[in-house]
Amino acid sequence: MGICAAKDTRTSQIDAALRDLDEREHRDPPIKVLFLGAGESGKSTLLKQMRRAFGKELSAEECMARRDIIRGNLLQAMRTLLEACVEAGVEVACDDERAMFEATYMEDPDAPILDCSISAEMASSIHTLWKDAGVQSVFDRRSSLQLSDSASYFLDRVRLIAAPDYCPSPDDVVRSRVRTTGLHEELIRVGDTTFRFCDVGGQRSERRKWVDFFDDVTAIIFVAATSEYDQVLFEARSQNRVHEAEDLFFEIAGPAVKAFQAKPIVLFFNKTDLFEEKVRRVDIASVPHPRAGEPDDDDPRLTFPDFAFPLYAGGADVEAAKRFFESRFLEHPHVAHRRGNVTHRWTIATNKDNVKTVFDECKRTIVQANLEGSGYIDDEEFDV
């Protein structure tokens, strides 16, 4: 009897809490923020970190649910590297380890890896392959491959990840990669404000769905990975990734999408750590244009230049490189006309503290837009 009464009391408490939550959401609905950007820009990683920074840390159960994904990311990274060695004619010295990996995971190179288990012997082979000089030489040219940014992070930890009792850390989970399809939402309370963050798939095939999520949007966070200035798209190897991000940003910010004209846009130049490292070793001005010499789509009388960013003159100066890409994105006519409702920040999605600091700085802009859109305040009345 006592147990039943306790259960009834607990059920009543839960019902009351749910009613209270429903009333609060009806009275003070969440602010809807749309995450947009091209594929591989880091949108989903940012959203995971937003939850960790302002919501709650990932539970052990949630981390365990990503274990096979992490192992799959690791195996796919090694498969990509070995395939690149074959294509480039690069010799891999450790023949036995290579043969073991290929026999297990590369019989059909076009098929996805379905069995992500990794034996101790296989982990040792992958560790040896990862240290091989030939594999490392291909990894040094990783910008020409469709290789995850987290490849080295996972391959460095192959023995840990392969262990039967491996439980991914939250940082491991944040670095894992699954292509976003459709819509993924997170309700996160930041201070006294609840945000509904909506992450929509960024690959070209997913973008036609974006219009379905435009209603009731308060602000857009657009994510661009400028570190990818020397890489091409996964789905279209004739398109530079930063060029794609620019085209998409100008479309969102420009007059074509009327629903967004009055909405503030926060532009996140993401993967700053990778960008700064790459600028010091890969000259921006020397990156070849993937369509060099071909007729320009907008004016067939012209041809695409030999280099993707021929006007860059900052060399290995990181600050000059940042100013260069800021000007390319923010001084375009489709953006300049917006009269200051576009702001930008440089972000590191894999760094929780950086994500928290950056969003704390951006929160005011988004809350102000929500209050103005609700008719509660005029522009000049808002002060924090």
C-alpha positions in Angstrom: 0.0 0.0 0.0 2.8 2.4 1.0 4.6 1.7 -2.3 1.5 2.3 -4.4 0.9 5.6 -2.5 4.5 6.7 -3.1 4.2 5.9 -6.8 0.9 7.9 -7.0 2.6 10.9 -5.3 5.6 10.7 -7.6 3.2 10.5 -10.7 1.3 13.5 -9.4 4.6 15.5 -9.0 5.7 14.6 -12.5 2.3 15.6 -14.0 2.4 18.9 -12.1 5.9 19.6 -13.4 4.9 18.9 -16.9 1.8 21.2 -16.6 4.1 23.9 -15.2 6.5 23.5 -18.1 3.7 23.6 -20.6 2.3 26.8 -19.0 5.7 28.4 -19.0 6.3 27.5 -22.6 2.9 28.9 -23.6 3.5 32.1 -21.7 7.1 32.5 -22.6 7.7 30.4 -25.8 11.3 29.4 -26.6 13.2 31.6 -29.0 13.7 29.8 -32.3 17.3 30.0 -33.7 18.1 28.3 -36.9 21.6 26.8 -37.5 22.5 26.9 -41.2 25.6 26.3 -43.2 27.2 24.0 -45.7 27.9 20.3 -44.9 31.0 19.7 -42.7 30.9 23.2 -41.3 30.5 22.0 -37.7 26.9 23.0 -37.0 26.1 19.8 -35.2 29.2 19.9 -33.2 28.4 23.5 -32.1 24.9 22.4 -31.1 26.3 19.5 -29.0 28.6 22.0 -27.2 25.8 24.4 -26.6 23.9 21.7 -24.8 27.0 20.8 -22.8 27.8 24.5 -22.0 24.3 25.6 -21.0 22.2 22.6 -20.6 23.5 19.4 -19.2 26.5 17.2 -19.8 26.1 14.1 -21.9 25.2 11.1 -19.8 27.1 7.8 -19.8 24.2 6.2 -21.6 24.3 8.8 -24.3 28.0 8.5 -24.7 27.8 4.7 -25.0 25.2 5.1 -27.7 27.8 6.8 -29.8 30.5 4.1 -29.4 29.9 2.3 -32.6 29.7 5.6 -34.5 33.1 6.6 -33.1 34.6 3.2 -34.0 33.1 3.6 -37.5 34.6 7.0 -37.9 38.0 5.6 -37.0 37.7 2.7 -39.4 36.5 4.9 -42.2 39.4 7.3 -41.6 41.9 4.4 -42.0 40.1 3.1 -45.0 40.2 6.5 -46.7 44.0 6.8 -46.0 44.8 3.4 -47.4 42.7 4.0 -50.5 44.5 7.3 -51.0 47.9 5.4 -50.7 46.8 3.1 -53.5 45.6 6.0 -55.7 48.8 8.0 -55.2 51.1 4.9 -55.5 52.5 5.5 -52.0 54.2 2.5 -50.5 53.0 1.2 -47.1 55.8 -0.7 -45.4 53.7 -2.8 -42.9 52.3 -5.3 -45.4 50.8 -7.8 -42.9 48.9 -5.1 -41.0 47.6 -3.6 -44.2 46.5 -7.0 -45.5 44.6 -7.7 -42.3 42.8 -4.3 -42.4 41.9 -4.6 -46.1 40.6 -8.2 -45.8 38.3 -7.1 -42.9 37.1 -3.7 -43.9 37.9 -3.1 -47.6 36.7 -6.1 -49.6 34.0 -3.8 -51.1 35.3 -0.2 -50.9 32.0 1.3 -51.9 30.1 -0.5 -49.1 29.6 1.1 -45.7 31.4 -0.5 -42.7 28.6 -2.3 -40.9 30.6 -4.3 -38.3 32.4 -1.6 -36.2 33.9 -4.0 -33.7 37.7 -3.8 -33.4 39.7 -6.7 -32.0 42.9 -6.1 -30.0 44.9 -7.6 -32.8 43.2 -5.3 -35.3 43.8 -2.3 -33.0 47.5 -3.1 -33.0 47.5 -3.3 -36.8 45.7 0.1 -37.1 48.1 1.6 -34.7 51.1 0.4 -36.7 49.5 1.6 -40.0 48.8 5.0 -38.5 52.5 5.4 -37.7 53.6 4.2 -41.1 55.6 6.9 -43.0 53.6 6.3 -46.2 50.2 6.7 -44.5 51.5 9.8 -42.7 52.7 11.3 -46.0 49.2 10.9 -47.4 47.7 12.3 -44.2 49.9 15.4 -44.7 47.9 16.0 -47.9 44.6 15.4 -46.2 43.0 18.5 -47.7 42.7 16.6 -51.0 40.8 13.8 -49.2 37.3 13.5 -47.8 38.7 12.9 -44.3 37.0 13.9 -41.0 38.7 16.6 -39.0 38.7 14.2 -36.1 40.6 11.4 -38.0 43.9 11.9 -36.1 42.1 12.4 -32.8 40.5 8.9 -33.1 43.4 7.1 -34.7 45.8 8.3 -32.0 43.4 6.6 -29.5 42.7 3.4 -31.4 43.7 1.0 -28.6 41.5 2.9 -26.1 38.6 3.0 -28.5 38.9 -0.7 -29.5 38.9 -1.9 -25.8 35.8 -3.9 -24.9 35.0 -1.7 -21.9 35.5 1.6 -23.8 33.0 4.3 -22.9 33.3 7.4 -25.0 34.0 10.7 -23.2 31.8 13.7 -23.9 34.8 15.1 -25.9 34.9 11.9 -28.0 31.2 12.2 -28.7 31.5 15.8 -29.7 34.1 14.9 -32.3 32.1 12.0 -33.7 30.5 12.6 -37.1 27.2 11.5 -38.5 25.8 13.5 -41.4 22.7 15.5 -40.4 19.6 14.7 -42.3 16.3 16.4 -41.7 15.9 18.5 -38.5 17.6 18.1 -35.1 16.3 20.3 -32.3 17.6 21.1 -28.8 15.7 23.1 -26.2 18.4 24.8 -24.1 17.9 27.3 -21.3 20.5 30.1 -21.1 20.0 32.2 -18.0 16.3 33.2 -18.0 15.8 32.5 -21.7 14.9 29.2 -23.4 16.2 28.7 -26.9 15.0 26.2 -29.5 18.1 25.5 -31.6 17.3 23.9 -34.9 20.1 22.2 -36.9 19.2 21.4 -40.5 21.3 19.1 -42.7 23.8 21.2 -44.7 24.5 18.9 -47.7 23.0 20.1 -51.0 20.4 17.4 -51.0 19.2 18.6 -47.6 18.8 22.3 -48.4 15.5 22.1 -50.2 14.0 21.2 -46.8 15.2 24.4 -45.2 12.2 26.4 -46.2 10.0 24.1 -44.0 11.7 25.5 -40.9 11.7 29.2 -41.7 8.5 30.0 -39.8 8.8 31.8 -36.5 12.5 32.1 -36.7 14.0 34.8 -34.5 17.6 34.6 -35.7 20.0 32.6 -37.8 23.4 31.3 -36.8 25.3 30.7 -40.0 28.3 28.5 -39.7 31.2 28.7 -42.2 34.4 26.6 -41.8 37.0 28.9 -43.3 39.7 26.3 -42.4 38.4 24.5 -45.5 39.7 27.0 -48.0 41.8 24.4 -49.8 39.1 21.6 -49.8 36.2 20.7 -52.1 32.7 19.5 -51.3 32.0 15.9 -50.5 29.0 16.0 -52.9 30.6 18.1 -55.7 34.4 18.0 -56.1 34.3 20.9 -58.6 33.3 23.3 -55.8 35.6 24.8 -53.2 34.1 24.5 -49.8 34.6 28.2 -48.8 33.1 29.3 -52.1 30.1 27.1 -51.4 29.7 28.6 -47.9 29.9 32.1 -49.4 27.3 31.4 -52.1 25.0 30.0 -49.5 25.5 32.8 -47.0 24.8 35.4 -49.7 21.7 33.6 -50.7 20.4 33.5 -47.1 21.4 37.1 -46.3 20.3 38.5 -49.6 17.0 39.7 -50.9 15.9 36.3 -52.3 14.9 34.9 -48.9 12.3 37.5 -47.9 11.6 35.7 -44.6 15.1 36.5 -43.3 15.4 40.1 -44.3 14.7 41.5 -40.9 16.2 38.6 -39.0 19.6 39.1 -37.3 22.3 36.8 -38.6 25.3 35.7 -36.5 28.1 34.4 -38.7 30.3 31.9 -37.0 33.7 31.5 -38.7 34.2 28.0 -37.3 37.2 25.7 -36.8 39.4 28.7 -35.9 42.1 26.4 -34.4 42.4 24.4 -37.7 42.3 27.6 -39.7 45.2 29.2 -37.8 47.3 26.1 -38.1 46.6 25.7 -41.8 47.3 29.4 -42.7 50.9 28.9 -41.5 51.5 25.9 -43.8 49.1 26.3 -46.8 49.3 29.6 -48.7 45.7 30.8 -49.4 46.7 32.6 -52.6 48.2 29.4 -54.0 45.1 27.2 -53.6 44.1 26.0 -57.1 40.6 26.7 -58.3 38.8 23.3 -58.9 37.4 24.7 -62.2 40.3 26.7 -63.4 40.0 27.6 -67.1 36.4 26.5 -67.4 33.6 29.0 -68.5 32.1 31.0 -65.7 28.5 29.9 -65.0 27.3 33.5 -64.7 29.2 34.8 -67.8 30.4 32.2 -70.3 32.6 34.8 -71.9 34.8 34.6 -68.8 36.7 31.7 -67.3 37.4 30.7 -63.8 40.8 31.8 -62.5 43.7 29.5 -61.8 43.5 30.1 -58.1 40.6 30.1 -55.7 41.6 33.2 -53.8 43.9 35.2 -56.2 43.5 38.5 -54.4 44.9 37.3 -51.0 48.2 38.9 -50.2 48.7 38.2 -46.5 50.9 35.2 -46.7 51.1 33.2 -43.4 49.8 36.1 -41.3 46.8 34.7 -39.4 45.2 38.1 -38.6 45.5 39.1 -42.3 43.9 35.9 -43.3 41.0 36.5 -40.9 40.5 40.0 -42.2 40.5 38.7 -45.8 37.7 36.2 -45.2 35.7 38.6 -43.1 35.7 41.1 -45.9 34.7 38.4 -48.5 31.7 37.5 -46.4 30.6 40.7 -44.8 31.3 43.3 -47.5 29.3 41.6 -50.3 26.4 43.7 -51.5 23.9 41.1 -50.3 25.2 41.5 -46.8 26.3 45.2 -46.6 22.7 46.3 -47.2 21.5 44.8 -44.0 22.5 47.8 -41.9 24.3 46.1 -39.1 22.0 43.1 -38.3 24.9 40.8 -39.3 27.5 40.1 -36.6 30.3 37.6 -36.6 32.5 35.6 -34.3 35.4 33.2 -34.6 34.6 29.9 -33.0 36.1 26.5 -32.1 33.2 24.0 -32.0 35.3 21.4 -30.2 36.1 23.8 -27.3 33.2 24.0 -24.9 34.5 27.1 -23.1 34.9 28.9 -26.4 31.4 28.1 -27.5 30.0 29.2 -24.2 31.9 32.5 -24.3 30.9 33.2 -27.9 27.2 32.6 -27.3 27.1 34.6 -24.2 28.3 37.5 -26.4 25.7 36.8 -29.0 22.7 36.3 -26.7 21.9 40.0 -26.4 21.4 40.4 -30.2 19.1 37.4 -30.4 17.0 38.3 -27.3 16.6 41.9 -28.6 15.4 40.6 -31.9 12.8 38.4 -30.2 11.5 41.3 -28.1 11.3 43.6 -31.1 9.5 40.9 -33.1 7.0 40.4 -30.3 6.3 44.2 -30.1 7.5 44.5 -26.6 10.2 47.1 -27.3 11.6 49.5 -29.9 15.2 49.4 -31.0 16.3 52.2 -28.7 14.5 50.9 -25.6 16.6 47.7 -25.3 19.5 47.9 -22.8 21.3 45.2 -20.8 
